[in-house]
Amino acid sequence: MVERACPPAQSPPETAGESIMGNMNIELLIVPGCPHERAAARLLRTAMDEVGLGSVDFRTVTVADPETAERIGFAGSPTFSVDGMDLFQDPSRSTALACRLYRHSGGLAGVPDLDDLRTALRATTGL
């Protein structure tokens, strides 16, 4: 696995999210060459900023082999994770080193809807 830290765009004053969730492990899991990596990273940063996690970093982690995918329960790229929990967990989905699709009102897309990601972050973090 390859990891890269993704700091906040700016350093705002401490927020409620930071004081409560400062040690939270937020990750964007991708496969090498994921065509949705940039859009997913921007979406995650936006959602985090909007739910009060603006000063919290997230890491981008590249999942490059089937053994790692199986060990962490990787359901495809991109996957949004908080403390090892897939924010869009689907028990019927198997592990895969492949692109992941998210349901939108207009069909399927390579990243989730911003509202859905905000809701998932709030539910997971308690914000």
HURA-V216000 format. One line per field, one symbol per residue. ss: DSSP state (H for helix, E for strand, - for the rest). phi: phi as a letter, one per 40 degrees, with the letter a starting at -180 (. if undefined). burial: I if it has 9 or more other ideal C-beta (glycine too) atoms within 8 Angstrom, else O. A space follows every 10 residues. Layout:
ss = ???
phi = ???
burial = ???
//
This chain:
ss = -EEEEE---- -----HHHHH H----EEEEE ------HHHH HHHHHHHHHH -------EEE EE---HHHHH HH----E-EE EE--EE---- --------E- -EEE--EEE- ---HHHHHHH HHHHH--
phi = .bbbcbcdca bccdbdcccc bdccbbbbcb cdgdcbdccc ccccccccdc bgbcbccbbc bccbacccdc ccgcbhbcbb bbfgbccbdb dccccacacb bbcbcchbac bccddccdcc cccccgc
burial = OOOOOIOIOO OOOOIOIIOI IOOIIIIIII IOOIOIIOII IOIIIIIIIO IOIIIIOIII IIIIOOOIII OIOIIIIIII IIOOOIIIOO OOOOOIIOII OIOIOOOOII IIIIOIIIOI IIOIIOI
//
